[in-house]
């Protein structure tokens, strides 16, 4: 190396020193410092947007209905028996359709709207066949649910009931019926974050925010942070019950844990995850790493593709944010629903992460039902993005990969009338 080259490297290093130092700084702002954003809010600063350090302001919209409806196109006795069992428990009505796919067409939506107006529901639990769980059908539901009155907002409290087969569906319904709101005294938590690089630590920041937020309620939040090879020198959280895993290859995903984090995860009733994802992986945790026979009942993940359908209406994406290759693997949500979950928050495609995840969790922490929080999130997005009747369902054939309706593809699996937690108190 020549002297000239040596001094050139020194100059480049000095130029990049502030950036390198910044990469090693992990700021954990108080929750109260994060701006609450809606359509009327000023645009946040670029740094806030880049780090997803804001929260979508929820949109409350009172529901006038009083009934409980289970909407389903199942025709198998094994599924229908479980559906009838839940309907009896909720003193509700089962509304059967031959094919939920009919609501992607105007005639089908009109027929469903007429029946719902007659039934006047407060809660609508949608139990689709696994092949009917698709993007445009979900959007068709939002179209119908938003036209029960004259405003553009969702007029019922919704929830999705799904499992991979009849046996798992029956077990899922049994867990739902047997669930009792978890008290603050009994609540055990786990946060999982993925750290993709020294420059991208926003998911780790969110774990830190959760730890400080739950500490105000006297609750500890054991935390697992998974570092990809590019994050070798990334910042780390400090405190007790923290475990860091460093992957040797970006394509490696966590399938097993050492004894202490495994024990903490198995004991957690609430699991909150932040980071990138693809089918079969969320925040560097592989579907094979989902614990069995655990206490995990409520799971929220801000990763993309966590609730990907078996059959998609949209063109295939070959890669996902974070530079991950998208393969045809089972959804992370489906594996959790087939095991221990009672409630799962995820996204069919490209998720916005913390800004949309946290307000749902926050509402549940205040003792609200599954469907109430889901409805407020959808209405906040409808308000923010200006969706109106006629603009939910995507016209077919669908050729574009990036669609405006992507932001409405959040999925909350669970009985909409179920209350995950008793209201937490400080």
C-alpha positions in Angstrom: 0.0 0.0 0.0 1.4 3.4 -1.0 1.5 6.3 1.4 -1.1 8.1 -0.8 -3.5 5.1 -0.5 -2.9 4.9 3.2 -3.9 8.6 3.8 -6.9 8.1 1.4 -8.2 5.3 3.6 -7.7 7.5 6.7 -9.7 10.3 5.1 -12.5 8.0 4.1 -12.6 6.6 7.6 -12.8 10.0 9.2 -15.6 11.0 6.8 -17.6 7.9 7.7 -16.8 8.1 11.4 -20.0 10.0 12.4 -22.1 7.5 10.4 -20.3 4.6 12.1 -20.8 6.1 15.5 -24.5 6.7 14.7 -24.8 3.1 13.8 -23.7 2.1 17.2 -26.1 4.4 19.0 -29.4 2.9 20.1 -31.9 5.4 21.3 -34.9 4.2 23.3 -37.4 7.1 23.4 -40.2 7.0 25.9 -43.5 5.9 24.4 -45.0 9.4 25.1 -42.4 10.9 22.7 -43.6 8.9 19.7 -46.0 11.0 17.6 -49.6 9.7 17.1 -50.3 10.2 13.4 -53.6 10.5 11.4 -54.7 12.2 8.2 -54.6 15.7 9.7 -51.1 15.3 11.3 -48.1 17.1 9.8 -45.7 14.7 8.0 -43.1 13.3 10.5 -39.4 14.1 10.2 -37.5 11.7 7.9 -35.7 10.1 10.8 -39.0 9.2 12.5 -40.3 7.7 9.3 -37.1 5.8 8.6 -37.1 4.3 12.1 -40.9 3.7 12.2 -40.8 5.7 15.4 -44.4 6.8 15.3 -47.8 5.3 16.1 -50.9 5.3 13.9 -53.7 7.1 15.7 -56.6 4.7 16.0 -60.0 5.6 14.7 -62.9 4.9 17.0 -66.2 4.1 15.3 -69.2 3.0 17.3 -71.0 -0.2 16.2 -74.8 -0.1 16.4 -75.4 -3.8 16.0 -75.9 -6.2 18.9 -75.6 -9.7 17.5 -72.8 -12.2 16.9 -72.5 -13.8 13.4 -70.1 -16.5 12.2 -69.7 -16.1 8.4 -68.4 -19.3 6.7 -68.2 -21.2 3.5 -67.2 -24.5 5.2 -69.3 -27.5 4.3 -67.5 -30.2 6.1 -69.3 -31.6 9.2 -66.0 -31.6 11.2 -65.6 -27.8 10.7 -69.3 -27.1 11.1 -69.5 -28.9 14.4 -66.8 -26.6 15.8 -68.5 -23.5 14.3 -71.8 -24.4 15.8 -70.1 -24.9 19.1 -68.7 -21.4 19.1 -72.0 -20.0 17.9 -73.8 -21.6 20.8 -71.2 -20.3 23.2 -71.6 -16.7 21.9 -75.4 -17.1 21.4 -74.8 -16.2 17.8 -76.0 -17.1 14.3 -74.1 -19.0 11.6 -74.4 -17.4 8.2 -73.3 -19.9 5.5 -72.2 -19.1 2.0 -71.5 -21.6 -0.7 -68.3 -19.7 -1.6 -66.9 -16.6 0.1 -65.2 -15.8 -3.2 -68.6 -14.5 -4.3 -67.9 -11.3 -2.4 -65.2 -10.3 -4.8 -68.2 -9.6 -7.2 -70.8 -6.8 -6.8 -73.7 -9.2 -6.8 -72.2 -11.4 -4.1 -71.4 -8.4 -1.9 -75.0 -7.1 -2.3 -76.4 -10.4 -1.2 -74.2 -10.6 1.9 -74.9 -7.0 2.8 -78.6 -7.6 2.7 -78.3 -10.6 5.1 -76.0 -8.7 7.5 -78.4 -5.8 7.7 -81.1 -8.2 8.7 -79.0 -9.9 11.4 -77.6 -6.5 12.7 -74.3 -7.9 14.0 -71.9 -6.3 16.4 -69.3 -9.0 16.0 -68.6 -10.9 12.7 -66.3 -13.9 13.0 -65.2 -15.1 9.5 -64.4 -18.8 9.2 -63.2 -19.3 5.6 -62.1 -22.5 3.9 -58.4 -22.4 3.7 -58.5 -21.8 -0.1 -61.0 -19.0 0.5 -58.5 -17.2 2.8 -57.2 -14.8 0.1 -56.4 -11.1 -0.3 -59.3 -10.1 -2.5 -61.8 -11.9 -0.3 -60.5 -10.1 2.8 -60.8 -6.8 0.9 -64.3 -7.8 -0.2 -65.2 -8.3 3.5 -64.0 -4.7 4.3 -66.1 -3.5 1.4 -69.3 -5.1 2.8 -68.5 -4.3 6.4 -68.0 -0.6 5.6 -71.3 -0.2 3.8 -73.7 -1.1 6.7 -74.2 2.6 7.1 -73.3 5.8 5.1 -69.8 6.5 6.4 -66.7 4.8 4.9 -65.7 3.0 8.1 -66.0 -0.7 9.2 -69.3 -1.1 11.0 -68.7 -4.4 12.8 -66.0 -5.8 15.0 -64.3 -8.5 12.8 -62.0 -11.5 13.4 -60.8 -14.4 11.3 -61.0 -18.1 12.4 -58.6 -20.3 10.5 -56.6 -23.6 10.9 -55.0 -25.9 8.5 -57.4 -28.8 9.0 -60.5 -29.8 10.9 -58.8 -31.3 13.9 -56.7 -28.2 14.4 -59.7 -26.0 13.9 -61.6 -27.8 16.6 -58.7 -27.4 19.0 -58.5 -23.7 18.1 -62.2 -23.2 18.9 -61.8 -25.1 22.1 -58.9 -22.9 23.2 -61.0 -19.9 22.2 -64.0 -20.9 24.3 -61.9 -21.8 27.3 -59.8 -18.6 27.2 -60.2 -16.2 30.1 -58.9 -12.7 30.0 -55.3 -12.8 31.4 -54.8 -10.8 34.5 -52.0 -8.4 35.0 -50.7 -10.5 37.9 -50.5 -13.6 35.7 -49.3 -12.0 32.5 -45.9 -13.2 31.2 -44.3 -11.7 28.1 -41.6 -12.2 25.6 -40.2 -9.8 23.0 -38.3 -11.0 19.9 -36.4 -8.6 17.6 -34.3 -9.1 14.5 -31.2 -6.9 13.9 -30.4 -6.9 10.2 -27.4 -4.6 10.3 -25.5 -2.1 12.4 -27.5 0.7 10.6 -30.9 -0.9 11.0 -31.7 -1.4 14.6 -35.3 0.0 14.7 -36.7 -3.4 15.6 -34.4 -3.7 18.6 -35.5 -0.2 19.5 -39.1 -1.4 19.6 -38.2 -4.2 22.0 -36.6 -1.6 24.2 -39.7 0.6 24.1 -41.8 -2.4 25.0 -39.6 -3.3 27.9 -39.8 0.3 29.3 -43.6 0.5 28.6 -44.4 -2.8 30.4 -42.1 -1.9 33.2 -44.4 0.9 34.0 -47.0 -1.8 34.8 -44.6 -3.7 36.9 -44.0 -6.3 34.2 -40.7 -7.7 33.0 -40.2 -8.4 29.3 -37.6 -11.1 28.6 -36.1 -10.3 25.2 -34.4 -12.3 22.4 -32.5 -10.4 19.8 -31.3 -12.2 16.6 -28.4 -10.6 14.8 -27.7 -11.4 11.1 -24.0 -11.5 10.0 -24.2 -7.9 8.8 -25.2 -6.8 12.3 -22.0 -8.2 14.0 -21.1 -4.8 15.5 -24.7 -3.5 16.0 -25.8 -2.0 19.3 -27.3 -4.2 22.0 -29.9 -3.7 24.7 -28.8 -3.6 28.3 -30.6 -5.1 31.3 -31.7 -8.5 32.7 -33.3 -11.4 30.8 -31.7 -10.4 27.5 -30.3 -13.0 25.0 -28.5 -12.3 21.8 -28.1 -14.8 19.0 -25.6 -14.2 16.2 -26.4 -16.0 12.9 -23.4 -17.2 10.8 -25.4 -16.9 7.6 -28.3 -14.6 6.6 -30.2 -17.7 5.4 -30.0 -19.3 8.8 -33.1 -19.1 10.9 -33.5 -19.9 14.6 -35.1 -23.4 15.1 -33.9 -24.1 18.7 -33.0 -22.0 21.7 -30.7 -22.5 24.6 -32.4 -23.4 27.9 -33.0 -19.9 29.4 -34.6 -18.2 26.4 -36.5 -21.4 25.6 -37.9 -21.4 29.1 -38.9 -17.8 28.9 -40.6 -18.2 25.5 -42.5 -21.3 26.6 -43.8 -19.5 29.6 -44.9 -16.4 27.7 -48.6 -15.9 27.1 -47.9 -12.7 25.1 -45.2 -12.8 22.4 -44.4 -9.6 20.4 -42.0 -9.8 17.4 -40.4 -7.1 15.3 -38.2 -7.6 12.2 -38.3 -8.8 8.6 -40.1 -11.9 7.5 -41.1 -14.2 4.6 -43.4 -17.2 4.4 -42.1 -19.7 7.1 -40.0 -17.2 8.9 -40.7 -14.2 11.2 -37.9 -12.0 12.6 -35.3 -14.8 11.9 -37.4 -17.4 13.8 -38.3 -20.4 11.7 -41.7 -22.0 11.8 -39.8 -25.0 13.2 -38.8 -22.8 16.1 -42.3 -22.2 17.3 -42.7 -23.9 20.6 -45.2 -26.7 21.2 -47.2 -27.2 24.4 -46.3 -23.6 25.5 -48.3 -20.9 27.2 -48.2 -18.7 24.0 -51.7 -17.5 23.5 -51.4 -14.0 22.0 -48.8 -13.4 19.3 -48.2 -10.2 17.4 -45.6 -9.9 14.6 -44.7 -6.9 12.5 -43.0 -8.9 9.9 -44.0 -9.2 6.2 -45.8 -12.4 5.0 -46.5 -13.7 8.5 -50.1 -14.4 7.5 -49.5 -15.3 3.8 -52.4 -17.3 2.3 -52.0 -20.7 0.8 -53.6 -19.5 -2.4 -52.9 -15.9 -3.3 -54.8 -13.5 -5.6 -51.7 -11.4 -6.1 -48.6 -11.9 -8.3 -45.8 -13.7 -6.6 -43.0 -11.7 -5.1 -39.5 -13.2 -5.4 -37.9 -11.1 -2.7 -39.0 -9.3 0.4 -37.7 -6.3 2.5 -34.4 -7.2 4.1 -33.3 -8.9 0.9 -34.9 -12.3 1.7 -35.9 -14.7 -1.0 -39.6 -15.6 -0.9 -40.2 -19.3 -1.0 -43.5 -21.2 -0.9 -43.6 -22.2 2.8 -46.4 -22.3 5.3 -47.4 -19.1 7.0 -45.9 -18.4 10.4 -49.4 -17.6 11.6 -50.8 -20.9 10.4 -48.2 -22.9 12.3 -48.9 -20.9 15.5 -52.7 -21.3 15.1 -52.2 -25.0 14.7 -50.3 -25.2 18.0 -51.1 -22.9 20.9 -52.3 -19.5 19.7 -55.7 -18.1 20.5 -55.0 -14.7 18.9 -52.5 -13.8 16.2 -51.8 -10.4 14.6 -50.0 -10.5 11.2 -50.1 -9.4 7.6 -50.8 -11.2 4.3 -48.1 -9.3 2.4 -45.9 -6.2 3.3 -46.4 -5.0 6.8 -45.6 -1.5 8.2 -44.6 -3.1 11.5 -44.6 -1.2 14.9 -46.7 1.9 13.9 -49.7 -0.4 13.1 -48.9 -3.3 15.5 -48.5 -1.3 18.7 -51.9 0.5 18.8 -53.6 -2.9 18.5 -51.6 -4.3 21.4 -52.2 -1.1 23.4 -56.0 -1.5 23.0 -55.9 -5.1 24.1 -53.8 -3.9 27.1 -56.8 -1.6 28.0 -59.1 -4.6 28.1 -60.7 -4.2 24.6 -61.8 -7.1 22.5 -60.0 -8.7 19.6 -62.5 -7.3 17.1 -62.6 -3.8 18.6 -58.9 -3.2 18.2 -58.9 -4.8 14.7 -61.8 -2.5 13.6 -60.1 0.6 14.9 -56.9 -0.2 13.1 -58.7 -0.8 9.8 -60.7 2.4 10.2 -57.5 4.4 11.0 -56.0 3.1 7.8 -59.2 3.8 5.8 -59.2 7.4 7.2 -55.5 7.9 6.6 -55.5 6.5 3.0 -58.9 7.8 2.0 -60.5 4.5 1.0 -64.1 4.7 0.0 -66.8 2.3 -1.1 -66.0 0.7 -4.4 -62.2 1.1 -3.8 -61.5 -2.0 -1.6 -61.6 -4.9 -4.0 -58.9 -5.1 -6.6 -60.2 -5.4 -10.2 -59.1 -8.7 -11.8 -56.9 -9.8 -13.5 -54.4 -8.5 -11.0 -51.0 -7.9 -12.6 -49.3 -5.3 -10.4 -47.2 -6.4 -7.4 -47.5 -3.1 -5.5 -51.1 -2.4 -4.7 -52.6 0.5 -2.7 -54.8 -2.0 -0.8 -51.7 -3.7 0.7 -52.1 -1.6 3.8 -55.6 -3.1 4.4 -54.2 -6.7 4.4 -53.6 -6.9 8.2 -55.1 -10.0 9.7 -56.2 -10.7 13.2 -56.9 -14.4 13.8 -59.2 -14.9 16.7 -62.8 -14.7 18.0 -63.7 -11.0 17.7 -65.6 -11.0 21.0 -62.7 -12.5 22.9 -60.9 -10.3 25.5 -57.2 -11.2 25.5 -56.3 -9.3 28.7 -57.8 -7.7 31.7 -57.2 -4.0 31.7 -53.6 -3.3 32.9 -53.2 -0.7 35.6 -50.1 1.3 36.5 
